Amino acid sequence: MNERVQTGLEEEKLKYKRKIENIMKGKSKNLQDFLLYMHDLSEKTKYVYMCDVLKFLKFTEKEKEEDLELRDFVSYMAKIQDKDNGLETVSSYQIAVYSALKLFSKCMFAYKIFSKNYMEEIAKPKKREQQRTIERREKSYLTPEETQTYLYNVDHKLTGKTRKPSAIWSQRDIAVIKLFLSTGVRCAALSNMDIENLNMDKGTLIVTDKGKKVHTFILIPKVLDELQKWLAYRDQLVTARDTSALFFGKTGKRLSTSAISDITKKYACNIKGKTISPHKLRATYGTTLYNATGDIVLVQKNLHHGMSPFWSVLLLSKPLCRFLHSWTDNAHQSHVRSSF
């Protein structure tokens, strides 16, 4: 009897556990204790935090954690404000590093390694928008014309190459891309989707998102049709592939976030000045939903995050909603029903 196939979340957890094992080889007891201190965080967050702390320790050039001082933390927070090329780092990066060091300092203080929690003496970086970031965000979603071109490319297998994708894999691509555009789901969440998360009878998709939060999406009929076509192909392959993944590649492995990004890019052959990514499709969904409903709270709920200056630039294009309505059968009604 075959062993139970791992779920997407189990695969991700194991991947980051292995990454943690690799970076923790030969590390001090204090760092091992810090890893245990993060027991309630996801494996991915543990890995990211530990990487930030290791970069900080390398910067200080101090062999023992006991030798760290307040000025070490202050100096490092000052250093990360700028890149090596002189450009200022984005505030989100600074805040992420601050969070990692704050937890590390709290842990070392709790274990009596530090005489005080040094990071409490340092102000949290403020959120701010840089001009170059705003300019990039003006290109962070598809216009109605670009969306029409993009979907035409997807439906007709146009990638800019002479050889078109096979029927099997192009159908997978269609299902992936239309899921993005009709739900705004995050790329990592889509990668982790399992076949058991999809209920075709009810027309729902259960998604585990950032922070292990679980959401249920109500799918529109045309997206369900595309998924049904992909499932027909998937059923022919799954016995040989032996995977629980909703979407996988030719090797039988679950689609990684980078593989999904490649899928979204390859159908943008005739869209000038924009590299299409899962996040751009998510942003397009958000803009479309807002323009269709005028309800910013609904947009926040369906994208599962708080308000940010991002939307002051993003929510611009009224015509976009009219176009996507034409292929989603009054999609915003489904979105309203699926808010939670």
Sequence and secondary structure as in RCSB ss.txt:
>XXXX:A:sequence
MNERVQTGLEEEKLKYKRKIENIMKGKSKNLQDFLLYMHDLSEKTKYVYMCDVLKFLKFTEKEKEEDLELRDFVS
YMAKIQDKDNGLETVSSYQIAVYSALKLFSKCMFAYKIFSKNYMEEIAKPKKREQQRTIERREKSYLTPEETQTY
LYNVDHKLTGKTRKPSAIWSQRDIAVIKLFLSTGVRCAALSNMDIENLNMDKGTLIVTDKGKKVHTFILIPKVLD
ELQKWLAYRDQLVTARDTSALFFGKTGKRLSTSAISDITKKYACNIKGKTISPHKLRATYGTTLYNATGDIVLVQ
KNLHHGMSPFWSVLLLSKPLCRFLHSWTDNAHQSHVRSSF
>XXXX:A:secstr
       HHHHHHHHHHHHHHHHTTT  HHHHHHHHHTTTS HHHHHHHHHHHHHHHHHHT S GGG  HHHHHH
HHHHTTB TTS B  HHHHHHHHHHHHHHHHHHHHTTSSSS GGGGS        HHHHHHHTTSS  HHHHHHH
HHHHHTT  SSSS   HHHHHHHHHHHHHHHHH   HHHHHT BGGGEETTTTEEEEE GGG EEEEE  HHHHH
HHHHHHHHHHHHHHHH   BSSB TTS B  HHHHHHHHHHT TT TT    HHHHHHHHHHHHHHHH  HHHHH
HHHTS   THHHHHTT HHHHHHHHHHHTSHHHHHHHT  
